[in-house]
Amino acid sequence: MGNESVTIEFTDQVAIVTGAGGGLGRSHALALAARGAKVVVNDLGGGVDGSGGSSLASQEVVALIKANGGQAIAHGANVANFDEVDDMVQQALSEWGRVDVLVNNAGILRDKSFAKMTLDDFKLVMDVHLMGSVNCCKAVWETMRAQSYGRIMMTTSSSGLYGNFGQANYGAAKMAVLGLMNTLSLEGGKYDIKVNALAPSAATRMTESLFPPETIATLTAEAVTAGALALVHKDSPTNYILCAGAGGYSSARIFETEGIYLGAEQQSPEAVMAQMDVINNLAGQQNYASGFMQPQKFLEKAMAHLKANA
């Protein structure tokens, strides 16, 4: 990271990009192909809300890649259906013998305030964004373990990181894929499987209504794709959240404050509220490498208290 002399290329690698018929996925697929990857262009071809289906968009991307001298195949798997996803992966293996890169990009929107949102709309968005990512990761996981190499990118969102009115379903799904990333990056580490997440800001058919018209020209898919490819090449970081949009790039992390210890006789809601300023003190905050580090910190505080009062 930080070495500008590194050339990002994917020669002889096989990449699967979901939701690649248009928008960000299309841009990711074209860029990977331009840098040498053989690409599975996946797209169900449905509407922004997940309705309908057509193979025309993915076929057009495949044709464009081939016209530029690259290799690509199309697959219309619904990422929410594991059997269809597994068939897609098996076709990639049959065609090229390996899968090096998985870009989880497919998504839909069913935006409404939580009061007006149906549970069916909530579940459908979770199925596509979260279970779609789970299904794709599961379908490639054993292959990546066996070949001791893999790069996986989740697509998260500022709506998941920070919330956004009318997107309880989308925000929940986009935060959930970060939990998936956190654990898969740990489990995949010894197999050189790196798992990262991209939080994009771009004007696509899913988002174009959210941004002022005068800003659309700056919110290009290509600006986001530059970040995506940085997350899936051989020298990428792991367990990393990259935010990208309109030429801006930043990282997002979850930090935890050092906090306090209260003895058994002090453990009351009143005492916790009274100590909120100290609990919120940012001095000594940490970004933990695994979930176990949090209870370990609390246990160390408790044991130190017991020892001091023995």
Buried (B, 14 or more C-beta within 10 A) or exposed (E): EEEEEEEBBBEEBBBBBBBBBBBBBBBBBBBBBBBBBBBBBBBBBBEBBBEEEBBEBBBBBBEBBEEEEBBBBBBBBBBBBBEBBBBBBEBBBEEBEBBBBBBBBBBBBBBBEEEEBEEEBBEBBBBBBBBBBBBBBBBBBEBBBEBEBBBBBBBBBBBBBEEBEBBBBBBBBBBBBBEBBBEBBBEBEEBBBBBBBBBBBBBBEBBBEBBEEEEBEBBBBEBBBBBBBBBBBBEBBBBBBBBBBBEEBEEBEEEEBBBBEBEEEEEEEEEEEEBEEEEEBEEEEEEBEEEEEEEEBEEEBBEEBEEEEE
